[in-house]
Amino acid sequence: QVQLVESGGGLVQPGGSLRLSCAASGSILSINAMGWYRQAPGKQRELVASITSGGRTNYADSVKGRFTISRDNAKNTVYLQMNSLKPEETTVYYCNADVRTISSRRNYWGQGTQVTVAS
C-alpha cells in the first residue's frame, strides 16, 4: 500500500507565496515521475508541474517563471514552490506519483490540499 500525503496549502494574499509538500510512503521500490495537478470546480484536472526521478521538469505555461517543482528522492517527497500567486489559482492541488512496488507499477494520488488566494 502506498500513500501520498500533501501539506502546505492555505490562505495567501495575491502576489504571495506558498510551498506545497507531498510525501510518499509505503512499500515503495522506486518512484518515477512525480507531479502536481489542480482542479477547479467544474473543470478538468490539469497538470501544474512534473519532475522525473532524474530531475527533468515540465511546467504548465501559466505557471512558468513563478512555480518551481523539486524533489528529494531520499525522502520520496516532492515540493511545489508557488510565487506570485493569483486569485484565479484558488483551487485544490493534488500530488501524483508513478510508483513501482514489488507487485505493480501505477499512479497514486494524494487527497488534495486547498490553496486559496484572496485578500
N, C-alpha and C positions, 0 to 999 in steps of 0.2 A: 504494500500500500504506500502510495506517495501522496504527500500533502504539500500544497503551496500556501504559504501564509503571508499576506500582504500587510504592510503598515505604512504609516506616514501621511495618510490623507488628512484632510481637514479643511478649515476655512482660511482663506488668504485673500488679501485685497488685490485688486487689479494691479498688475505690474510686479506682484510679489513672487516669492519662490516657495517651492515645496520639494522635498525629496522623498520619493517612494522607495520602499524596500520590499523584496519578496524572497523568502527563504524556502527552499525545497528540503523536505525531509522524508525519510522512509528508506525502503530497500533499493537504493539508487546505485546502479553501476556507473552510469555516466549521464551527463546532460549535454545535449547538442545545443540547438538554438534556444534562447530564452527571449521573451519579449513582453511588451506592454501594449494592451489594447484599451480602447474606451468605447462606451456605448451610451449614447444619449437616448432618452425615451423615444420610442417610435422609429428609431434609426438602427441601421445595421452596425454591428461591432466593427470597429476599424482599427487597423494597425497604427500604433503611435511610433514605436521603435522596436528594433530587434537587434540581437547580438549573438554571434556564433561562439562556439567554445574557443575559437582562436582569436576572438576579439573583433571580428568584422562586424560593422554596424550598418544599420539601414534605418532611415527616418521617413516619416510622412513629410511631404513638402511643407505642410502647415506648421511644423514644429522645428524645422531645420534652423540651426543657429540659436535656438532658445532652450531646447531639451538635450540632455546628454544621458545616454544609457551606458552602463558599465556593469561588470560582474566580478565576483570573487569566486573563482572556481573551487577553491579550497573550502569555502563555506556554502557552496551551492546557492548563492544569493545573487540576485540581480537588482540593480538600482536604476531609478529614473530621476535625474535632477531636472526640475522644471523651473525655468526662469521666465520672467516677463509674462506671467500668466494672464489670460484674457477671460472675461466673464463667459464667453461662449464655450470655454473649455470646462465648464462646470458639468461634471458627469461622474459616472462610476468608472474607475480604471481597474483593469484586470491583468493579472500576470499569467503568462503562459510559458510552459516549458516542454521541450521534446525530450522525454526521459526514457532511458533504457534501464530496465530492471532485469533480473535473472530470467524472467519468463516472457517479457514483452518489450516492445518499444511503442510508446504512444504519447499523445499530447495530454497534458494536465492543465487545469485552470485553477486559479485561486478564487476566493469567494468575492473578491472585489473590494475596493476601498473608495469611498466618496471623496471627491475633490470639489470644493465649492469656492468659486472666485467671485467675490462680491464685496462691495464697500458698505 
